Amino acid sequence: MGNADHRNEQKILGRIIQEYAEMWADVILDKNLVKSLLEITRDINYVDGLIARRHAQKLNTDSYVKIANQLARLEKIIWEKIKSSTA
């Protein structure tokens, strides 16, 4: 992986982490749940791709797995809130 690719990945991961914090605020306030769900699904897919690529290159994936797990946790909470608001 080239330096430019690595910097781009880090930039995207930084955006994901920042959005994650903002999403928590929206979820707590029951705002923008569907939008947050779409964004988090996109981010989970991106991080999963990074994990697979790094694993194939035999690189450490620990921090990526932690990010993916936190995103999955928030995704589950959003789904629960959406289901409870439509019930």
N, CA, C and O atoms as a MOPAC input file, in Angstrom:
PM7 MOZYME 1SCF
protein

 N      0.85500 1    -1.16700 1     0.00000 1
 C      0.00000 1     0.00000 1     0.00000 1
 C      0.90600 1     1.23600 1     0.00000 1
 O      1.85300 1     1.32100 1     0.78100 1
 N      0.60800 1     2.17600 1    -0.87100 1
 C      1.39900 1     3.38500 1    -0.95900 1
 C      1.05600 1     4.36600 1     0.14200 1
 O      0.02800 1     4.24900 1     0.80800 1
 N      1.93500 1     5.33300 1     0.31900 1
 C      1.70300 1     6.35500 1     1.34400 1
 C      0.42700 1     7.14700 1     1.07700 1
 O     -0.30300 1     7.48700 1     2.00900 1
 N      0.15800 1     7.44100 1    -0.19100 1
 C     -1.05600 1     8.20300 1    -0.53000 1
 C     -2.30300 1     7.40400 1    -0.16400 1
 O     -3.26700 1     7.96800 1     0.35200 1
 N     -2.29400 1     6.10000 1    -0.42600 1
 C     -3.43000 1     5.24600 1    -0.06500 1
 C     -3.62700 1     5.22400 1     1.44100 1
 O     -4.75000 1     5.32400 1     1.93500 1
 N     -2.52500 1     5.09300 1     2.16200 1
 C     -2.59300 1     5.04500 1     3.62100 1
 C     -3.12900 1     6.36300 1     4.18500 1
 O     -3.96800 1     6.35800 1     5.08600 1
 N     -2.64700 1     7.48800 1     3.65800 1
 C     -3.14200 1     8.78800 1     4.11800 1
 C     -4.62500 1     8.94900 1     3.81900 1
 O     -5.37300 1     9.49400 1     4.63000 1
 N     -5.04900 1     8.47300 1     2.65100 1
 C     -6.46400 1     8.55500 1     2.29600 1
 C     -7.31300 1     7.70400 1     3.24000 1
 O     -8.37800 1     8.13800 1     3.67800 1
 N     -6.84500 1     6.50100 1     3.55000 1
 C     -7.56600 1     5.64200 1     4.49800 1
 C     -7.67400 1     6.32400 1     5.85700 1
 O     -8.73900 1     6.31700 1     6.47300 1
 N     -6.58100 1     6.90800 1     6.32400 1
 C     -6.58300 1     7.57000 1     7.62400 1
 C     -7.52700 1     8.77000 1     7.62700 1
 O     -8.20100 1     9.03000 1     8.62400 1
 N     -7.57600 1     9.49100 1     6.53000 1
 C     -8.47800 1    10.63300 1     6.40300 1
 C     -9.93600 1    10.15600 1     6.46900 1
 O    -10.76000 1    10.76300 1     7.15400 1
 N    -10.24200 1     9.08300 1     5.76400 1
 C    -11.60800 1     8.54900 1     5.76700 1
 C    -11.96300 1     8.00700 1     7.14400 1
 O    -13.07500 1     8.22200 1     7.62700 1
 N    -11.03400 1     7.30800 1     7.77800 1
 C    -11.29400 1     6.80400 1     9.13100 1
 C    -11.51600 1     7.95700 1    10.10500 1
 O    -12.36500 1     7.85600 1    10.99100 1
 N    -10.77900 1     9.03300 1     9.95800 1
 C    -10.99100 1    10.20900 1    10.79700 1
 C    -12.38600 1    10.77200 1    10.62200 1
 O    -13.03400 1    11.15800 1    11.59400 1
 N    -12.85300 1    10.82000 1     9.37000 1
 C    -14.21400 1    11.29900 1     9.09100 1
 C    -15.24000 1    10.37100 1     9.71700 1
 O    -16.22100 1    10.82900 1    10.30400 1
 N    -15.01800 1     9.07200 1     9.59500 1
 C    -15.95300 1     8.09700 1    10.16500 1
 C    -16.04300 1     8.27100 1    11.67700 1
 O    -17.13700 1     8.26600 1    12.24000 1
 N    -14.90600 1     8.42300 1    12.32800 1
 C    -14.89600 1     8.57900 1    13.78400 1
 C    -15.60300 1     9.86200 1    14.19600 1
 O    -16.34700 1     9.87100 1    15.17600 1
 N    -15.38000 1    10.93900 1    13.46400 1
 C    -16.05700 1    12.20500 1    13.77500 1
 C    -17.56400 1    12.06700 1    13.56700 1
 O    -18.34800 1    12.51500 1    14.40400 1
 N    -17.97300 1    11.45300 1    12.46100 1
 C    -19.40000 1    11.25700 1    12.20200 1
 C    -20.03400 1    10.35600 1    13.26000 1
 O    -21.19100 1    10.54500 1    13.63300 1
 N    -19.26900 1     9.37700 1    13.73700 1
 C    -19.75800 1     8.45400 1    14.75300 1
 C    -20.17700 1     9.23500 1    16.00500 1
 O    -21.24100 1     8.98300 1    16.57100 1
 N    -19.35100 1    10.16300 1    16.42300 1
 C    -19.68100 1    10.97300 1    17.60300 1
 C    -20.92100 1    11.82000 1    17.35100 1
 O    -21.78000 1    11.94700 1    18.22300 1
 N    -21.01400 1    12.39600 1    16.16000 1
 C    -22.18500 1    13.20300 1    15.82200 1
 C    -23.45400 1    12.33900 1    15.73900 1
 O    -24.53400 1    12.77100 1    16.14000 1
 N    -23.31000 1    11.12800 1    15.22100 1
 C    -24.46700 1    10.22700 1    15.12800 1
 C    -25.00400 1     9.87700 1    16.50500 1
 O    -26.21700 1     9.81300 1    16.70600 1
 N    -24.09600 1     9.64900 1    17.45900 1
 C    -24.55100 1     9.33100 1    18.81900 1
 C    -25.45100 1    10.43900 1    19.34500 1
 O    -26.47500 1    10.16700 1    19.97300 1
 N    -25.07700 1    11.67300 1    19.09300 1
 C    -25.90200 1    12.79400 1    19.55300 1
 C    -27.27200 1    12.74200 1    18.89100 1
 O    -28.28700 1    12.92700 1    19.56200 1
 N    -27.31700 1    12.49400 1    17.58800 1
 C    -28.59400 1    12.38700 1    16.88400 1
 C    -29.43000 1    11.22300 1    17.41000 1
 O    -30.64100 1    11.35100 1    17.59000 1
 N    -28.78500 1    10.10100 1    17.65400 1
 C    -29.50100 1     8.91100 1    18.13600 1
 C    -30.09300 1     9.17200 1    19.51700 1
 O    -31.23300 1     8.79600 1    19.78700 1
 N    -29.33200 1     9.80800 1    20.37700 1
 C    -29.83600 1    10.12900 1    21.72000 1
 C    -31.06900 1    11.01700 1    21.62100 1
 O    -32.00500 1    10.87300 1    22.40700 1
 N    -31.07100 1    11.93500 1    20.65500 1
 C    -32.19400 1    12.85800 1    20.47200 1
 C    -33.26600 1    12.30700 1    19.52000 1
 O    -34.23800 1    12.99600 1    19.21300 1
 N    -33.08600 1    11.07500 1    19.06100 1
 C    -34.00500 1    10.45100 1    18.08800 1
 C    -34.13100 1    11.30000 1    16.82100 1
 O    -35.22800 1    11.46100 1    16.28700 1
 N    -33.03300 1    11.83100 1    16.35300 1
 C    -33.01700 1    12.65000 1    15.14100 1
 C    -32.26500 1    11.92100 1    14.03300 1
 O    -31.28600 1    11.22000 1    14.28800 1
 N    -32.72900 1    12.09300 1    12.81500 1
 C    -32.01300 1    11.60500 1    11.62400 1
 C    -31.64600 1    10.12800 1    11.70200 1
 O    -30.55900 1     9.73900 1    11.27300 1
 N    -32.53800 1     9.30000 1    12.24300 1
 C    -32.19700 1     7.89700 1    12.44200 1
 C    -31.97700 1     7.16000 1    11.12800 1
 O    -31.02400 1     6.39100 1    11.00400 1
 N    -32.84100 1     7.38200 1    10.15200 1
 C    -32.69000 1     6.67300 1     8.88300 1
 C    -31.41700 1     7.12800 1     8.17000 1
 O    -30.68100 1     6.30600 1     7.62400 1
 N    -31.16300 1     8.42000 1     8.17500 1
 C    -29.94000 1     8.94700 1     7.56500 1
 C    -28.71000 1     8.36800 1     8.26500 1
 O    -27.75000 1     7.96100 1     7.61100 1
 N    -28.74500 1     8.33600 1     9.57900 1
 C    -27.62500 1     7.77900 1    10.34200 1
 C    -27.43100 1     6.30200 1    10.01900 1
 O    -26.30000 1     5.83100 1     9.89800 1
 N    -28.53000 1     5.58000 1     9.88100 1
 C    -28.43800 1     4.15200 1     9.56800 1
 C    -27.78100 1     3.94100 1     8.20800 1
 O    -26.92500 1     3.06800 1     8.06100 1
 N    -28.17200 1     4.72700 1     7.22200 1
 C    -27.57000 1     4.60500 1     5.88900 1
 C    -26.07600 1     4.92500 1     5.93100 1
 O    -25.27300 1     4.22500 1     5.31500 1
 N    -25.70900 1     5.97100 1     6.65100 1
 C    -24.30200 1     6.36100 1     6.74500 1
 C    -23.47900 1     5.31700 1     7.48200 1
 O    -22.35700 1     5.00300 1     7.08300 1
 N    -24.03800 1     4.78600 1     8.55300 1
 C    -23.27300 1     3.82000 1     9.33800 1
 C    -23.11200 1     2.50600 1     8.58200 1
 O    -22.08700 1     1.83700 1     8.71100 1
 N    -24.11600 1     2.13500 1     7.79500 1
 C    -24.00600 1     0.93000 1     6.98000 1
 C    -22.89300 1     1.10200 1     5.94600 1
 O    -22.10200 1     0.18600 1     5.72100 1
 N    -22.83600 1     2.27500 1     5.32300 1
 C    -21.76500 1     2.57800 1     4.36400 1
 C    -20.40400 1     2.49500 1     5.05000 1
 O    -19.46100 1     1.91800 1     4.50800 1
 N    -20.30800 1     3.07600 1     6.24700 1
 C    -19.03400 1     3.09700 1     6.96200 1
 C    -18.60600 1     1.69900 1     7.39900 1
 O    -17.42400 1     1.36200 1     7.33000 1
 N    -19.55100 1     0.89300 1     7.84300 1
 C    -19.23200 1    -0.48900 1     8.23500 1
 C    -18.68300 1    -1.24400 1     7.03100 1
 O    -17.68900 1    -1.96100 1     7.15100 1
 N    -19.31300 1    -1.09200 1     5.88700 1
 C    -18.83400 1    -1.77400 1     4.68200 1
 C    -17.41900 1    -1.31700 1     4.31700 1
 O    -16.58500 1    -2.13400 1     3.92400 1
 N    -17.15000 1    -0.02900 1     4.44400 1
 C    -15.81800 1     0.48900 1     4.13700 1
 C    -14.77600 1    -0.09500 1     5.09600 1
 O    -13.73000 1    -0.57900 1     4.66300 1
 N    -15.06500 1    -0.04700 1     6.39400 1
 C    -14.10200 1    -0.55400 1     7.38400 1
 C    -13.91300 1    -2.05800 1     7.22500 1
 O    -12.79600 1    -2.55600 1     7.37000 1
 N    -14.98400 1    -2.78900 1     6.93000 1
 C    -14.85100 1    -4.22900 1     6.68900 1
 C    -13.91500 1    -4.49600 1     5.51200 1
 O    -13.11900 1    -5.43400 1     5.54700 1
 N    -14.01200 1    -3.66900 1     4.47000 1
 C    -13.11000 1    -3.80500 1     3.33100 1
 C    -11.66300 1    -3.54300 1     3.71800 1
 O    -10.75500 1    -4.24200 1     3.26500 1
 N    -11.44900 1    -2.53400 1     4.55700 1
 C    -10.09800 1    -2.24900 1     5.04200 1
 C     -9.55100 1    -3.42200 1     5.85600 1
 O     -8.38400 1    -3.79300 1     5.72400 1
 N    -10.39700 1    -3.98800 1     6.68600 1
 C     -9.96700 1    -5.12600 1     7.51300 1
 C     -9.55400 1    -6.28800 1     6.61500 1
 O     -8.50800 1    -6.90100 1     6.82900 1
 N    -10.37000 1    -6.58700 1     5.62000 1
 C    -10.05600 1    -7.69700 1     4.71000 1
 C     -8.75500 1    -7.43400 1     3.95600 1
 O     -7.92500 1    -8.33200 1     3.81400 1
 N     -8.57700 1    -6.20600 1     3.47500 1
 C     -7.36800 1    -5.85700 1     2.72600 1
 C     -6.12700 1    -5.93600 1     3.61700 1
 O     -5.09600 1    -6.47300 1     3.21000 1
 N     -6.23300 1    -5.39800 1     4.83100 1
 C     -5.08500 1    -5.43600 1     5.74400 1
 C     -4.78200 1    -6.86400 1     6.18700 1
 O     -3.62100 1    -7.24500 1     6.33700 1
 N     -5.83100 1    -7.64400 1     6.39400 1
 C     -5.62700 1    -9.04200 1     6.78500 1
 C     -4.90100 1    -9.79800 1     5.66500 1
 O     -3.99300 1   -10.58600 1     5.92800 1
 N     -5.31000 1    -9.54800 1     4.41600 1
 C     -4.66800 1   -10.20900 1     3.27500 1
 C     -3.19300 1    -9.81900 1     3.17200 1
 O     -2.36900 1   -10.60800 1     2.70800 1
 N     -2.86500 1    -8.60200 1     3.60500 1
 C     -1.47600 1    -8.13100 1     3.57500 1
 C     -0.72600 1    -8.48300 1     4.85900 1
 O      0.42600 1    -8.09300 1     5.05100 1
 N     -1.40700 1    -9.22900 1     5.73200 1
 C     -0.83400 1    -9.64400 1     7.01200 1
 C     -0.43700 1    -8.44500 1     7.87700 1
 O      0.58300 1    -8.47100 1     8.56500 1
 N     -1.26500 1    -7.38900 1     7.82900 1
 C     -1.06200 1    -6.20300 1     8.65100 1
 C     -2.01200 1    -6.24000 1     9.84500 1
 O     -3.04000 1    -6.91600 1     9.81000 1
 N     -1.66800 1    -5.52100 1    10.88000 1
 C     -2.49200 1    -5.47200 1    12.08900 1
 C     -3.85200 1    -4.83500 1    11.78400 1
 O     -3.93600 1    -3.79600 1    11.13000 1
 N     -4.90300 1    -5.47900 1    12.27200 1
 C     -6.26600 1    -4.98100 1    12.04600 1
 C     -6.98200 1    -4.62600 1    13.34300 1
 O     -8.16700 1    -4.29500 1    13.31700 1
 N     -6.29200 1    -4.68700 1    14.46900 1
 C     -6.94500 1    -4.50000 1    15.76900 1
 C     -7.74500 1    -3.20500 1    15.86500 1
 O     -8.90600 1    -3.23000 1    16.27300 1
 N     -7.14800 1    -2.08100 1    15.49800 1
 C     -7.85700 1    -0.80900 1    15.62800 1
 C     -9.04800 1    -0.74500 1    14.67000 1
 O    -10.07600 1    -0.15600 1    15.00100 1
 N     -8.91600 1    -1.34200 1    13.49600 1
 C    -10.00600 1    -1.35800 1    12.53100 1
 C    -11.17200 1    -2.21500 1    13.02900 1
 O    -12.33800 1    -1.86600 1    12.84700 1
 N    -10.83700 1    -3.33300 1    13.65500 1
 C    -11.87300 1    -4.20600 1    14.21200 1
 C    -12.61500 1    -3.48900 1    15.34100 1
 O    -13.83400 1    -3.61300 1    15.46100 1
 N    -11.88700 1    -2.74400 1    16.16300 1
 C    -12.53600 1    -1.98800 1    17.24100 1
 C    -13.49900 1    -0.95300 1    16.67500 1
 O    -14.60900 1    -0.78900 1    17.18300 1
 N    -13.07600 1    -0.25300 1    15.62400 1
 C    -13.95200 1     0.73600 1    14.98300 1
 C    -15.18000 1     0.04600 1    14.41300 1
 O    -16.30100 1     0.51900 1    14.60000 1
 N    -14.98000 1    -1.06100 1    13.72300 1
 C    -16.11100 1    -1.80200 1    13.12800 1
 C    -17.07700 1    -2.26800 1    14.20400 1
 O    -18.29200 1    -2.20000 1    14.01600 1
 N    -16.55700 1    -2.73700 1    15.32100 1
 C    -17.42300 1    -3.20200 1    16.41100 1
 C    -18.25400 1    -2.06200 1    16.99300 1
 O    -19.43600 1    -2.23700 1    17.28900 1
 N    -17.63400 1    -0.89600 1    17.15500 1
 C    -18.37400 1     0.25500 1    17.68300 1
 C    -19.45000 1     0.71200 1    16.69900 1
 O    -20.55400 1     1.07700 1    17.10200 1
 N    -19.12100 1     0.68800 1    15.41700 1
 C    -20.11500 1     1.05400 1    14.40900 1
 C    -21.27400 1     0.06100 1    14.41400 1
 O    -22.43400 1     0.45800 1    14.31000 1
 N    -20.96300 1    -1.22100 1    14.53200 1
 C    -22.00900 1    -2.24600 1    14.57000 1
 C    -22.89100 1    -2.07800 1    15.80200 1
 O    -24.10300 1    -2.28000 1    15.73700 1
 N    -22.28700 1    -1.71200 1    16.90700 1
 C    -23.05300 1    -1.47200 1    18.14200 1
 C    -24.04600 1    -0.32300 1    17.94400 1
 O    -25.21200 1    -0.42600 1    18.32500 1
 N    -23.56900 1     0.77000 1    17.34400 1
 C    -24.44400 1     1.90900 1    17.09300 1
 C    -25.51800 1     1.55000 1    16.07300 1
 O    -26.66600 1     1.97700 1    16.20000 1
 N    -25.15000 1     0.76600 1    15.06200 1
 C    -26.12700 1     0.33700 1    14.05700 1
 C    -27.27200 1    -0.43400 1    14.71700 1
 O    -28.43900 1    -0.22800 1    14.38700 1
 N    -26.93300 1    -1.31100 1    15.64000 1
 C    -27.95000 1    -2.09400 1    16.34300 1
 C    -28.88000 1    -1.18400 1    17.14300 1
 O    -30.09600 1    -1.37500 1    17.13700 1
 N    -28.31600 1    -0.21000 1    17.81900 1
 C    -29.12200 1     0.72300 1    18.61200 1
 C    -30.05100 1     1.53400 1    17.71000 1
 O    -31.21700 1     1.75200 1    18.04200 1
 N    -29.52800 1     1.97500 1    16.57400 1
 C    -30.36300 1     2.74100 1    15.64200 1
 C    -31.52100 1     1.88700 1    15.15200 1
 O    -32.66100 1     2.35100 1    15.10800 1
 N    -31.23700 1     0.63100 1    14.78000 1
 C    -32.30800 1    -0.26500 1    14.33000 1
 C    -33.36900 1    -0.42900 1    15.41300 1
 O    -34.56300 1    -0.40000 1    15.11600 1
 N    -32.94800 1    -0.59900 1    16.66000 1
 C    -33.89600 1    -0.75300 1    17.76700 1
 C    -34.76300 1     0.49400 1    17.90900 1
 O    -35.97100 1     0.38500 1    18.12100 1
 N    -34.16200 1     1.67600 1    17.79400 1
 C    -34.92100 1     2.92000 1    17.90700 1
 C    -35.89400 1     3.07300 1    16.74400 1
 O    -37.02500 1     3.51800 1    16.94200 1
 N    -35.47700 1     2.71500 1    15.54700 1
 C    -36.35600 1     2.81100 1    14.38100 1
 C    -37.54600 1     1.85600 1    14.56000 1
 O    -38.69500 1     2.23100 1    14.32500 1
 N    -37.25700 1     0.63700 1    14.97400 1
 C    -38.34000 1    -0.34500 1    15.18700 1
 C    -39.30900 1     0.11800 1    16.25300 1
 O    -40.52100 1    -0.02600 1    16.09200 1
 N    -38.79100 1     0.67600 1    17.35100 1
 C    -39.67800 1     1.09600 1    18.43200 1
 C    -40.49500 1     2.32400 1    18.04100 1
 O    -41.60100 1     2.51100 1    18.54900 1
 N    -39.97000 1     3.16700 1    17.14300 1
 C    -40.71800 1     4.35500 1    16.74200 1
 C    -41.79200 1     4.03300 1    15.71400 1
 O    -42.72100 1     4.81900 1    15.52600 1
 N    -41.68100 1     2.89200 1    15.04700 1
 C    -42.69100 1     2.50400 1    14.05200 1
 C    -43.67600 1     1.47500 1    14.61400 1
 O    -44.62600 1     1.08800 1    13.93400 1
 N    -43.45200 1     1.04100 1    15.83500 1
 C    -44.33400 1     0.01900 1    16.43600 1
 C    -45.61000 1     0.63100 1    16.96500 1
 O    -46.46100 1    -0.08000 1    17.50000 1

